[in-house]
Structure formats: C-alpha cells, structure tokens
Amino acid sequence: MKPLIVTLFTVLVINTGLFAQKNAAINSDDWKCSSYKETPLYNQKSLPWYDQYDLLFAFIDVSVTDTSNDISGNVLYHAKAGSTILDTMNFQLIADLTIDSVLVDNDVVPFTRLNEVVTLDFSTALNPGQLFTWQVYYHGKPVNPTNYRGLYHVLDDVYGMNVTYSLSESFHLKEWLPCKEDVMDKLDSVWTFITVDTSLKAGSNGLLTQVTAVAPGKNRYEWKTRYPMAYYLISVNVADYSEYNLYAHPAGITDSILVQNYLYDHPNALPTVQNDLDRTPGMIELYSDLFGLYPYWQEKYGHCQVKLNGAMEHQTMTTIGPFLDWVIAHELAHQWFGDYVTCANWQDIWVNEGWATYSEFLFYEGTHDNTRMTTWVSETYRNAKLEPNGSVYVPFADVNNEGRIFSYHLSYKKGGAINRMLRYYIDNDSLFFAALKQYFILYGDSNATGEDMKNVMENVTGLSLSNYFDQWYYGQGFPIYDVAWQNIPGTPNTVDISLSVTGTSPNTPFFSVPVQMKLNLSNGTDSIVKLTPTSGSNSFSIQTGSLYCQSVVFDPGDYICDSLRTMNQGSPELAYSQLNVYFDEKENFIDVNVAHSYLLPLTLTLYSTEGKAVKTFEISQNNSRHTISDL
C-alpha cells in the first residue's frame, strides 16, 4: 500500500442571494463619505426681495364656491420693514388672477406685474423696522398647472359631491392668494374668513369663532388661529359638509382637545370612514406622550374630506382623501413635524416628511400591532432601496424641483428608515424621545434643519452623530454586506466573523453603523452581539466558552436598511486534537473520528507522497469507516 498524506477541508457555503438584483460590490480605496453636505445648509431666501419685510398677521376674506375654483376678495397683511429703507416692495400672485387695487397703510398705491411678482412703489419710504399694512383686492379663476395644487375644484364621484380646496405646498399659495412664499417667514397669526352658499360649510385653520349671515343665501365662516404658521399651511375647504366631532384627553391638561371633522353630508360618508377616524383621539394622546403635548391644544385638530389620493397637513385641520388610520397618523404627526417646527428650507424636507413617515411606525408600536410594524419595516426599507444612488437630503440643484423634494423613495421612505435606524443607533429610548421633546422646545413655532435635529440628538444623548448623518442623511445609497463565519476550537471556543461593507453609490462607499449578529449556540440558547465596522473589511472574534455556534443570523431585528449579499460558513484546517484517522492496511479501511459535531460535514482527501489526490471521502458522522481497497 502506498504511503498516504491526509488533508482535511470543511466546506459549507450558504449564499442568501438577497442582493442578486443589485450591482456587484463597489471597489474603492476611499472610504470617506462624499455627500451633498458641502452645499449650503440653507437655500437662499429663494427671491432676493424676501428680506424687504417680515409678515406678522394675515386677514384673509374671500368668497369661494364648491362648483369651481373661482375666488374673489382681499387679504390684509400686517408687516414690519426689513433692515433697509423700504420704498418699493414685492409680493407674489399668478397672472391668472386680476388685481383690483393695492393699499399700503390704507392708501392706494401703484403696482406693476412681471409674471408672478407684483411690485409696489411707495410715495413715502418706510424706515427700517417700521410697521405697516398692505392689502390686495383681487378676483379670478386660477389655472391649475398641477392637479390638486393651488385652489382646486373637483367632483368626488364616489359620493357625487362637489368640493373646492386649497393645497399650497410647496410653491402654490400664490396661485390663489397674494403672498410671500418664504418658508422662514412664519405668520404670527391668521384669520381666514370664507363666504359660501348657506348650503355649504367652509373649513380652515384654528377656531371657528363665528358663522355670520352676510347676504341672502350667503354665510361667512370666520376661522382664527393665534399660532405661528408657515404660508403653505393656510387652507380653504368648501363643500356640503356635516360635522362629526371627537375629543382627545392627553396627559398634562385637564381640558379636552376638540377633533373637528368636516365630512360630506352624505349617508355613506361617516360609516365609511368612522372606524379609522375614531382612532384619532388615541393618536393625539400617544404622540403627545412621545413628542410633547399637541402644540395646538388650545384650538383644535380635525379633518376636511376632499377627493385626493393623499392628504395635506394643514395646521389644525388636515385636508384628506383616504381616511386610513396610517394616513391619519402620518398627517397628525405633521402637526409636530412640519407645522410646529417647519423645515428651514426644502432641502431639509426630512424634518417634515421623514419623521411623519416614521410616526406611522410609532403608531403601530404604540398600539402593539406587531404585524403592521413588521410590514412597515419591510415595505419602507424596500422602497428606500429603490434609489441606490439617492440621498435623503435634497441637493441644492433640486431645491425647486417638487418631484425631488417630495420623492416617495427618498424623502418619505428612506427618511423614515433612517429615523428607525437612528433610534437603534442611539440604543436608548429614554434619550431618543427626550431629544425629540427638546427639539420641539428649542424650535417650536419656528424652523429647523436636519443639522439642527442632529445637534439636538447629540446634545441630549452625548453621542457623536457626524458619521451617521454624513452616511445616511447627506450620503447616498445604502450598504451591501458580505459575511463569513467559522468556529475556532480552543479554550475557550470562539466564533470568527468576517464582515465586508460596500455602498451602492461610489459617493458613499462605506457605512459604519453597528450591525447585530445573533449566534445560535449548541446548547439551544442564543447570543446577540453588535459589531461596528471601521473599514470595508472587518474581522471579529467572539468567545463562546465550551459551546459552539450552530448558525448566525444577520441583523435579526431588521434595523438596518441594507442588502445582505452573502452569508458563508466555513472552518479552518483541523488540529490533530480534533481528528483521529486510523489506517488498517491489511483490512483496507480507515476509521475517522471527529471530536465535535459542529465540525461536520467535512471532506477528507488522501494524497500520495507526490502530492496527487487519490481518494476523497465526505465525512458526515463523528465516527465512520471507509474502504481503501481500490488504492
């Protein structure tokens, strides 16, 4: 019998195939994130004349019908001159609407128009900081350049009801109201008076202080809000409505909060929406606990029903199409994220939409709906990954592109995903929600950026979040992981894990967020470890005592918006103490004894002294006998 050399290999490869539809790994020696962060954090006040004055108060007094989007009336603004002498001023109104007259401090002034910009010439200049009023009388029928934007009329064919409503985000207030579309210039308070036929109702912001009969067959609905409000949140909703009211009782106040709902005066309207709508008070109570008391509790919350594929978070009274509980939850969350604290520019729409999207998850979590929590994670992450080269932060070049600002995959879904991951990264719910409350304390009734949110989170948690925001907020795409693991026998035993990280975008080739691994051990227990990559290729060794690892689960909580490309298991060449091979040349067999089951299966190859492989055996049991009579 020829002398034999024994060489042993163990091979078990598990390829998950979860990233088969994506690109191959991106190779890069530069692991520093290249992002949009170098662009301005604030887009310029979009028009240079926005600094001419600050708006303080608006008194809107218009007539609207439910059968068209014709509008007539006037708006009176109280304002304060800016830092320079003001002898001319501008405002915005589309050319489709006719201006009848303009008054400054009750005096008629001349004006000129160029596209959407109206310029006034003052006979007497105003000093810096001087208070003044300006008032515009106008009428007309806006031509809607975008469906459902501006002032929009539609027949809701489900109910056979006409409805007219406004939707002004982000650049559409000027399509029905003289204004200044400066998101940083919040009005201190707004009165919205809407005259309609007596068969109709009109819903708007704040409290309905009075309904006044102003002419035969005409009523004026007089709504007043005394809370600061961004221009695009002013609303008008007109239809044949009936009123359905609910009440919320959040902790911290003895009074209740009115939830005032204007639904179509149709026998099927309330029964169709009631189950979901009735959940609104509980949502107000939940979010008040998580974020701080509902910011407009001294006025109301509510809904106006319209024909619309989605909804719009008009301050204190959402305009809504589908009364689905998750849509209601999303729009309610905007009363904090978007209304109470408004994005300082459209690049940072995440502080509005990303947090409202994540609040859907918080609603499911607060109602212990585990199934919908799981579905939210799956669908949100799936949609976020459909933009492998996109960032949550809106590039400066796209700051006026509404399609990019309101990207479903980036601003909403990826924006929501990175908030769930941020909570995971902070790993302390008390601090996470304390930071959100502090954010509203600092920026309530004003504006904030994503950088402001980051700073608050850092100050409250004590963590540095620069890398996280550079990679997930300003950066592009998401990580791809390749994992390999193997048991290493010893005293103690260890599990070696190799973790490789690449990015879907060459501009963000590395993500450093910690990754959880669940080790399922030989005694039936499991252990979750958190591994933090510091480069594209990482190695970790985890002690398991006398136990060995039977399997590894990547990111068992599905916290990271990623793709796992490969999960490989292997083990090294075996030490002699782990393997015994007995040769019986007379009987032409070998006995193989493997010390530990976790080393199985393995492949045993016999080599000649010349290094030639002469026979291979697959070993699947601790003790086995194999014939070598053919050698």
Secondary structure, DSSP 4 states (H G I P E B T S, - for coil): ---EEEEEE-EEEE---TTTTSPPPPP-S--S---GGGS-SS---SSGGGGGEEEEEEEEEEEE-SSS--EEEEEEEEEEE-SS-EEEEEEE--TTEEEEEEEETTEE--EEEETTEEEEEEEEEEPTT-EEEEEEEEEE----SSTTSEEEEEEETTTTEEEEEEE-TTTTGGGTS-B---TT--BSEEEEEEEEETT-EEE-SSEEEEEEEEETTEEEEEEEE-S-B-GGG---EEESEEEEEEEE--TT-SS-EEEEEEEESSTTHHHHHHHHHTTHHHHHHHHHHHHSS-TTTTT-EEEEE-S-SSEE--TTSEEES---HHHHHHHHHHTTBTTTEEESSGGGTHHHHHHHHHHHHHHHHHTT-HHHHHHHHHHHHHHHTT-TT--SSPPGGGTT-HHHHT-IIIIIIIHHHHHHHHHHHHT-HHHHHHHHHHHHHHHTTEEE-HHHHHHHHHHHH----HHHHHHHTSS-S-EEEEEEEEEE-SSSEEEEEEEEEEESBTTB------EEEEEEETTS-EEEEEE---SSEEEEEEEEET--EEEEEESTT--S--EEEEEEEE--PPPGGGEEEEEETTTTEEEEEES-GGG-SEEEEEEETTS-EEEEEEE-SSEEEEE-TT-
